Amino acid sequence: MARYRYSIGGSLDHQNPTYVKRKADDELYNALKNGEFCYVLNSRQMGKSSLRVKMAKKLKQEGFKCVSVDMTKISSYGSAEEWYGDLMFMLLQGLILDQKVNFELWLQECSYLSPLQKFNQFIETIILSQLQEKIIIFLDEIDSIIKIKFKDEFFAIIRSFYNQRSENQEYERLTFCLLGVATPSDLIQDKTRTPFNIGQAIELKGFEFSEAQSSLTQGLREVVDNPEEILKEILNWTGGQPFLTQKLCKLVVEKADSRTPNIEQIVRTYIINNWKSQDELYHLKTICDRILQDKKSSGRLLGIHKQVLTSPNQTLKADDSYDQIKLRLSGLVIKKDGNLEVYNRIYQAVFNLNWVEQELANQRKFYHENLVAWLKSGRTDTRQLLSGEILEKVLKEAEEKRLSDEDQYFLNASRDYERQELKQAKEKATKIIQLAQQGTKIERKGRESLELFSHLQLAALRDAIKVGEDLHQLRKEWQGLMHNEPDSIEDLVSTSPHLALQQILSRIREWRELNDSSGGITNVCFYPTGEYLATASRSSGTITFWEFPNQEVIEFKAHADVVWSVCFSSTGEYLATASEDGVAKIWDYQSLKLLPSEEISDELGIFYLIPNMQINSNNRTVKVIGVIKELYKFIGNSGRRAISLCLSENSKYLATTLNNKDATIWNSKSQKIMTLKGHSHNITSICFSPNSQYVATASDDGTAKLWSIPDGQEVRTFRGHSEGLTSICFSFNGEYIATGSTDKTAIIWNLQGNEEKKLSGHFRPITTVCFSRDGKYLATASEDSTAKIWNWSQGKEINTLTGHSGWVTSVCFSPNSKYLATASGDGPAKIWDLQGQKLETIAGHSEGVWSISFSPDGKYLATVSDDGTAKIWDKYHHEIVNLTEHLGQITRLSFSPDGEYLAAASDDRTAILWNLKSKKVKILGKHSDKLRSICFSSDGQWLATASDDKTTKIWNLPGNKVITLMGHSDWVTSVCFNPNDQYLATGSVDKTVKLWDFEGKEIITLGEHFEQVWSVCFSPDGEYLATASADKTIKIWDKSGRELINLRGHFDWVRSVCFSPNGEYLATASDDGTVKVWDLQGNLLADFRGYKGNLLEGEPDFIELTSRVLSVCFTPDGKNIVAGYEDGTVRFWPFESLEELIERGKAWLGVD
């Protein structure tokens, strides 16, 4: 018996037994019978055409004139004239009117009409005129004409036929039924036209079991035992989709291998697996094409489908949006209970999430991976967002597309982020310009502060600290701004504050400024113990005591006018003052028991203070260190000024000069005991001898006189100045007298009146002179705004102190002679540091130190000298090993990375390995000439030696393998392994630098130096190579051999170069006697050419080193630079960061 045939593909004829009648059949029949315009718009292969065939047959049987037109048979590429002509001819044929109407003649008669008007006339004058029955026109596959230019007017005229029913009853006989894969809005898209809003939509759903049971179980009965259950399982897979249901029924009939077939196996084997090759009638491919063929909307449709698949219960709320309807028309999803869901399990299996992602990836040509990564990050990873040309290109392509929500969110986020980035970039660019401008300003100010130092030391230091702090803040802002661009962090070029602070702090003498409330100080005097300093006011008549060095203790009013002189007694018990008001006073200055506190009274002239009391004045705490009480007033002649005074060492006498030719001696009871007469002009200065037996006076008459006490006899006259004298002072041992004159000289005399030494150097009159406590040095002050310090016995000027803007009126050594105080009426008093810089040195060699090497732990330092010795020193600079005793004469040394061995280049041309613990010596091999350099590899397995024999040798530590590098044409002076041990560098007298691999192959030659290359050194990270040459330059190269920076600043051969442990700085040593430190941008940060001398040991103000610097090395902690000098000295130079220099500068100033 012939098997029941299931039909798949095409339309079923009206008698096909597999036709399944659905609810839509009755709805369409009733609507058309009642004259309703209808449209059946659904996805493909849902049975639309079969339904049309069934309805046309049934309605024809009931007397309707029915005609069906397959719109795909009308060419959409011709003109409107041709298209309407074809449509009208097909209607004539379908309604069997082609024999009744001469269509060609009619067309000629209507030639004056437009194609649309012809069609209108055709319906009215032919169709409605020739036929009296009710007419139903079925237009199938209407989606095929969606893209023709005049489809809007076509559907508009169909709508007009419906609307004409109200005016012409004939049109009530005319009904249209539109079928296809489209939406009502697709029919008329012109926004200026009324939408296609007529007729009744017929919803065509899938098969229900109750609908399909009678039609589809018949064929199944032949092959299965329980056809109803099998049909249910089939419908469970197909969801009632007509085509799939017919196909699966057919497959069961054809492929079932038993009466109880496995439906899932059949589905997966013949439909799902390899579906593209098995989809013979293009059902699944049609769905795929419907989604993907329109590039403008495919992304959006895929996105909605993905939302369905990834939503809870795989459903998505339906909103009847255009895109959702388009997706429904593809057949992939259906609307059910207000939600979208995948039509059936077969579609779920075929068009699964992997398929969606792959198709989306195909559409996202430039950004799929970025989008996926962005989604995985919870949409937070901004690194995945698009920008620049790619974003611009993607956005341009997306302009005419409807994207998935994910894509749209991603592109919107990319666009917003780029806008934000552009805004930030603009703000950043503006900020960069601002910071660069600030950097330029700071750089200029740094240089200016260094220039200012020559005449205003403290002001220069304050300025340098300020610009240093500005630079520190600027760097923080710059680093914050450029944190994502590490290579640009160091691009901010401003280093002059660093150099300025280093240079200023290495030379500065001016230590403190003392500012009282009067704005001018005329005289200074140290307390005998050096703990305190008294200053006299220029305008307010006050005396101020300072707790040395700069903390103001107390200020009190001593006179009604300018105080010209202030002097402590040798015991510190008394203070004497002299004033413009013609009054000299002695003040009790003792620490007494607690006294009642009384209000200060100028009229009483008595001041009671509470000893050791803390007083807070102007937010500054001061310490009362004693009691000050006015004891005596010494009133001179009316109208005379008390210019100068002096207390005798034993405190029994007070000597005063009152701006006349005489001096007066007073006893402790304010009684005048004698007047010294003998000068022919005014006495300008007076001083007691340390033993209180003599008093010396200086006069405008150009002489000084020595008087005996207590008889007041003139002992001797000192003549030697060419002009008037301004100042006189005894040495502390009483053996010498110093005088200062308006002739710009100072003279030191013995007590016999003989001139010991004449000091010349000021270019304006000298105002005052003062001996140091040990008598070796003399300080002079002048109207030229300077003070000078002299080694008077040698007649040698040690230093000139500049910084005052007016006459320097007073100088005073501190009791320990470490400091000098100066005063000038221009403003503050100044305290100068006379001490030198304590520089760490090792003085264990007698000739040049050519090699310096630290042990890895920094505990030991090895040095090699031209004196034939090599030594190891501990961290306290104590010699612990003389290597010459163990190894003979050595030319170069190098510690192994683990610190166990010391490699030595011997004077006998051999390379020696010395075990520091066992003291065993191993000879690795020999060159044919002197060894110049020796270096370990970073792993400690290899040793390289460079020689005057023009070769470099690489030795393994067992010493059984050696590689000889040949290529230089002259001495090889230096060798260095790259820290990564991939290659090594050599420098030569032949002016070249060469890079070699470990097989001895030359990689590259760097030949940019013009003279001998004396040193090569890799940075710790191996990224850079520094080379030093006799052409006075240092070059920095990248690892590919490209020259990055050429450092200029030395004035003679550069002998040695070394990177800091952190790789940020470079130290260089030169025959010009300097050690310099640079950053890797080529900026000079420090210049070590000498150090501040100790003036009280006869050293110059600044000891400038002239000895050649032969070697240089950073300490392992990077805090010091160690240099070997030709004079055999090893010097440690402190290398401080900008922050450290700022802190040291503040400490010098005594500020936080």
Secondary structure, 3 states (H helix, E strand, C coil): CCCCCCCCCCCCCCCCCCCCCCHHHHHHHHHHHCCCCEEEECCCCCCHHHHHHHHHHHHHHCCCEEEEEEHHHCCCCCCHHHHHHHHHHHHHHHCCCCCCCCHHHHHHHCCCCCHHHHHHHHHHHHHHHHCCCCEEEEEECHHHHCCCCCHHHHHHHHHHHHHHHHCCHHHHHEEEEEEECCCHHHHCCCCCCCCCCCCEECCCCCCCHHHHHHHHHHHHHCCCCCHHHHHHHHHHHHCCCHHHHHHHHHHHHHHCCCCCCCHHHHHHHHHHCCHHHHCCCCHHHHHHHHHHCCCCCHHHHHHHHHHHHHCHHHEEECCCCHHHHHHHHCCCEEEECCEEEECCHHHHHHCCHHHHHHHHHHHCCCCHHHHHHHHHCCCCCHHHCCCHHHHHHHHHHHCCCCCCHHHHHHHHHHHHHHHHHHHHHHHHHHHHHHHHHHHHHHHHHHHHHHHHCCCCHHHHHHHHHHHHHHHHHHHHHHHHHCCCCHHHHHHCCCCHHHHHHHHHHHHCCEEEEECCCCCCEEEEEECCCCCEEEEEECCCCEEEEEECCCEEEEEEECCCCCEEEEEECCCCCEEEEEECCCEEEEEEEECCCCCCCCCCECCCCECCCCCCCEEEECCEEEECCCEEEEEEEEECCCCCCCCEEEECCCCCEEEEECCCCCEEEEECCCCEEEEECCCCCCEEEEEECCCCCEEEEEECCCEEEEEECCCCCEEEEEECCCCCEEEEEECCCCCEEEEEECCCEEEEEECCCCEEEEEECCCCCEEEEEECCCCCEEEEEECCCEEEEEECCCCEEEEEEECCCCCEEEEEECCCCCEEEEEECCCCEEEEECCCCCCEEECCCCCCEEEEEECCCCCCEEEEECCCCEEEECCCCCEEEECHHHHCCEEEEEECCCCCEEEEEECCCEEEEEECCCCCEEEEEECCCCEEEEEECCCCCEEEEEECCCEEEEEECCCCCEEEEECCCCCEEEEEECCCCCCEEEEECCCCEEEECCCCCEEEEECCCCCCEEEEEECCCCCEEEEEECCCEEEEEECCCCEEEEEECCCCCEEEEEECCCCCEEEEEECCCCEEEEECCCCEEEEECEEECCHHHCCCCEEECCCCEEEEEECCCCCEEEEEECCCCEEEEECCCHHHHHHHHHHHHCCC
